[in-house]
Amino acid sequence: MITLFVGGPGFGLPEVSPYVTKTEVQLKMAGLPYRKERARPYEGPKGQLPFIDDDGARIGDSTFIRAHIEKKYGADLDEWLTPRQRAEAWAIERMVENHFTPAWVHGRWLIPENFDKGPAHFFSEAPAEMQDKLRSEARERVGAALLAQGPARHKPEEIAWLGEKTLSALSTLLGDNPYIMGGKPCAEDATVFAALAGVLTPFFDMELQRKAASYPNLVAYTARMMKQHYPEHPWKAA
């Protein structure tokens, strides 16, 4: 059986990491049995979560995990899409993961009030004398990554403006459809759902969250996906 290594629930979400949520939903879509086990990012083969253990093979990074399960188990999660739609779905995934998610991760980690109530608690199990140092180092690493990616170079209102460009695009692409590519789910729904849940959770306070909540079809889509894949989770959007 596949073991999925995760960070665990928190922040009003079934998993604190959107990439863990993405992988878990894709495992569910593929109909593959799995179990979950808590882990720290440094334990994974790429120093991040999620990662899986599949009969001794450890695979890191959500995109490569998907590639592994599709190749090994023949589970083409986009099988109903045309070649053009596959290309569009890949473009949507890259827009969400490379552009949109860093915008709201910035709000979690670099807005002090959000960091203190959220990511700061990742280090609460460490020895008391080490916690402040670990928090500071982690925040510096995330800040450096966000600077390289772009969001940390901008003013908060500019980050929100850029993020809303993606929200508007997703809202237009979704329209009245139940899923992002039309009437059936595909792998990219796991990506889009995980990212939207991450920004819509009311746990954090950020302008991008309020902008996301102003798109009724995205809010409804996120609630549908949550009910479908995490029916036990008491979801409440911002």
C-alpha positions as CSV (number, residue, x, y, z in Angstrom):
1,M,0.0,0.0,0.0
2,I,1.1,3.6,-0.7
3,T,2.1,5.7,2.3
4,L,1.4,9.4,1.9
5,F,3.6,11.5,4.2
6,V,1.8,14.7,5.2
7,G,2.0,17.6,7.6
8,G,-1.5,17.1,9.0
9,P,-4.6,19.2,9.4
10,G,-4.7,22.8,10.5
11,F,-5.7,26.4,9.6
12,G,-9.2,25.3,9.0
13,L,-8.0,22.8,6.3
14,P,-7.8,19.0,6.2
15,E,-4.1,19.5,5.3
16,V,-2.1,22.6,5.9
17,S,-0.2,22.2,2.6
18,P,-2.0,22.6,-0.7
19,Y,0.5,20.2,-2.3
20,V,-0.4,17.5,0.1
21,T,-4.1,18.1,-0.6
22,K,-3.4,17.9,-4.3
23,T,-1.7,14.6,-4.0
24,E,-4.3,13.1,-1.7
25,V,-7.1,14.1,-4.0
26,Q,-5.3,12.7,-7.0
27,L,-4.8,9.4,-5.1
28,K,-8.5,9.3,-4.4
29,M,-9.3,10.1,-8.1
30,A,-7.1,7.2,-9.1
31,G,-8.9,4.9,-6.7
32,L,-5.7,3.8,-5.1
33,P,-5.6,2.7,-1.5
34,Y,-3.2,4.6,0.7
35,R,-2.5,5.4,4.3
36,K,-1.3,8.7,5.8
37,E,1.6,9.3,8.1
38,R,2.9,12.5,9.6
39,A,6.4,13.6,8.6
40,R,8.7,16.6,8.5
41,P,9.7,18.1,5.2
42,Y,13.4,17.3,5.7
43,E,12.5,13.6,5.8
44,G,11.4,13.5,2.2
45,P,13.7,12.8,-0.8
46,K,13.4,16.4,-1.9
47,G,13.2,18.1,1.5
48,Q,9.5,18.9,1.2
49,L,6.0,17.5,1.6
50,P,4.3,15.6,0.3
51,F,6.2,12.4,-0.5
52,I,5.1,8.9,-0.8
53,D,6.5,5.4,-0.2
54,D,5.3,2.9,-2.7
55,D,6.8,-0.5,-2.0
56,G,10.0,1.0,-0.9
57,A,10.2,3.6,-3.7
58,R,10.2,7.1,-2.2
59,I,8.9,9.8,-4.5
60,G,8.9,13.5,-3.7
61,D,7.0,16.5,-5.2
62,S,3.3,16.3,-6.0
63,T,3.8,16.6,-9.8
64,F,6.3,13.6,-9.8
65,I,4.0,11.6,-7.5
66,R,1.2,12.0,-10.0
67,A,3.6,10.9,-12.8
68,H,4.6,7.9,-10.8
69,I,1.0,6.7,-10.0
70,E,-0.1,7.3,-13.6
71,K,2.8,5.3,-15.0
72,K,2.8,2.5,-12.4
73,Y,-0.9,2.0,-12.1
74,G,-2.1,3.1,-15.5
75,A,-4.4,5.8,-13.9
76,D,-4.6,8.5,-16.5
77,L,-6.3,11.3,-14.5
78,D,-6.8,13.4,-17.7
79,E,-7.9,10.5,-20.0
80,W,-11.1,12.2,-21.2
81,L,-9.3,15.4,-22.2
82,T,-8.3,16.2,-25.8
83,P,-4.6,17.0,-26.6
84,R,-5.5,20.7,-26.6
85,Q,-7.4,20.4,-23.3
86,R,-4.4,18.6,-21.8
87,A,-2.2,21.5,-22.8
88,E,-4.7,24.0,-21.3
89,A,-4.9,22.0,-18.1
90,W,-1.2,22.0,-17.7
91,A,-1.1,25.8,-18.3
92,I,-3.8,26.2,-15.6
93,E,-1.8,24.1,-13.2
94,R,1.4,26.1,-13.7
95,M,-0.5,29.4,-13.3
96,V,-2.0,28.2,-10.0
97,E,1.2,26.7,-8.6
98,N,3.8,29.0,-9.9
99,H,1.9,32.3,-9.7
100,F,-1.2,32.1,-7.5
101,T,-0.1,29.9,-4.6
102,P,3.0,31.9,-3.8
103,A,0.8,35.0,-3.5
104,W,-1.2,33.7,-0.6
105,V,1.7,31.8,0.9
106,H,3.2,35.2,1.3
107,G,0.2,36.2,3.4
108,R,0.7,33.2,5.7
109,W,4.3,33.6,6.3
110,L,5.3,37.3,5.9
111,I,2.3,39.0,7.4
112,P,3.4,38.9,11.1
113,E,-0.1,38.3,12.6
114,N,-0.8,35.4,10.3
115,F,2.7,33.9,10.8
116,D,2.3,34.1,14.6
117,K,-1.1,32.3,14.6
118,G,-0.2,29.8,11.9
119,P,3.2,28.6,10.6
120,A,4.9,29.6,13.9
121,H,3.2,26.7,15.5
122,F,5.0,24.2,13.2
123,F,7.9,24.5,15.7
124,S,6.0,24.2,19.0
125,E,7.2,20.7,19.5
126,A,10.9,21.6,19.4
127,P,12.8,22.3,22.6
128,A,11.7,25.6,24.0
129,E,15.2,27.2,23.8
130,M,15.3,26.4,20.0
131,Q,11.8,27.5,18.9
132,D,12.5,31.2,18.2
133,K,15.6,30.4,16.2
134,L,13.8,27.7,14.2
135,R,10.9,30.1,13.5
136,S,13.2,32.9,12.4
137,E,15.3,30.6,10.1
138,A,12.2,29.1,8.5
139,R,10.6,32.5,7.9
140,E,13.9,33.7,6.3
141,R,14.0,30.7,4.0
142,V,10.4,31.2,2.9
143,G,11.0,34.9,2.5
144,A,14.0,34.3,0.3
145,A,12.1,31.8,-1.8
146,L,9.2,34.3,-2.2
147,L,11.7,37.0,-3.1
148,A,13.1,34.8,-5.8
149,Q,9.6,33.8,-7.1
150,G,8.5,37.4,-7.1
151,P,5.7,38.1,-4.5
152,A,8.1,39.4,-1.8
153,R,9.3,42.1,-4.2
154,H,5.8,43.7,-4.3
155,K,3.6,45.8,-2.1
156,P,0.7,44.0,-0.4
157,E,-1.8,45.6,-2.7
158,E,0.2,44.6,-5.7
159,I,0.4,41.0,-4.6
160,A,-3.4,41.0,-4.2
161,W,-3.9,42.6,-7.6
162,L,-1.7,39.9,-9.2
163,G,-3.5,37.2,-7.3
164,E,-6.9,38.4,-8.4
165,K,-5.8,38.2,-12.1
166,T,-5.6,34.4,-11.5
167,L,-8.9,34.4,-9.6
168,S,-10.6,36.1,-12.4
169,A,-9.1,33.8,-15.0
170,L,-10.2,30.7,-13.0
171,S,-13.7,32.1,-12.5
172,T,-14.0,32.6,-16.2
173,L,-12.6,29.2,-17.1
174,L,-14.9,27.5,-14.6
175,G,-18.0,29.3,-15.5
176,D,-21.1,27.2,-14.6
177,N,-19.2,23.9,-15.0
178,P,-18.9,21.6,-12.1
179,Y,-15.2,21.1,-12.8
180,I,-12.4,23.3,-14.1
181,M,-12.2,21.6,-17.5
182,G,-15.9,20.9,-17.9
183,G,-18.4,18.2,-16.8
184,K,-15.9,15.7,-15.5
185,P,-13.0,16.0,-13.0
186,C,-9.4,15.8,-14.0
187,A,-6.1,15.9,-12.2
188,E,-6.0,19.7,-12.4
189,D,-9.1,19.9,-10.2
190,A,-7.0,18.7,-7.3
191,T,-4.5,21.5,-7.9
192,V,-7.1,24.2,-8.3
193,F,-9.2,23.0,-5.3
194,A,-6.2,22.8,-3.0
195,A,-5.1,26.3,-3.9
196,L,-8.5,27.9,-3.5
197,A,-9.1,26.2,-0.2
198,G,-5.8,27.5,1.0
199,V,-6.7,31.1,0.3
200,L,-10.4,30.8,1.2
201,T,-9.9,29.5,4.7
202,P,-11.0,32.1,7.2
203,F,-8.1,31.2,9.5
204,F,-5.9,33.9,8.0
205,D,-6.6,37.6,7.3
206,M,-5.4,38.8,3.9
207,E,-6.7,40.9,1.1
208,L,-6.4,38.1,-1.4
209,Q,-8.7,36.0,0.7
210,R,-11.4,38.7,0.5
211,K,-11.0,38.9,-3.3
212,A,-11.3,35.1,-3.6
213,A,-14.5,35.2,-1.6
214,S,-16.1,37.6,-4.0
215,Y,-16.2,35.0,-6.8
216,P,-19.3,32.9,-6.1
217,N,-18.5,30.1,-8.5
218,L,-15.1,29.6,-7.1
219,V,-16.5,29.5,-3.5
220,A,-19.1,27.0,-4.6
221,Y,-16.6,24.9,-6.5
222,T,-14.3,24.7,-3.5
223,A,-17.2,23.7,-1.2
224,R,-18.3,21.0,-3.7
225,M,-14.8,19.6,-3.9
226,M,-14.4,19.6,-0.2
227,K,-17.6,17.8,0.4
228,Q,-16.7,15.2,-2.3
229,H,-13.2,14.5,-1.1
230,Y,-13.3,15.4,2.6
231,P,-16.9,14.9,3.7
232,E,-15.8,14.6,7.3
233,H,-14.2,18.0,7.3
234,P,-16.3,20.9,8.7
235,W,-15.4,23.3,5.9
236,K,-16.3,27.0,6.2
237,A,-15.0,29.5,3.6
238,A,-14.1,33.1,4.3
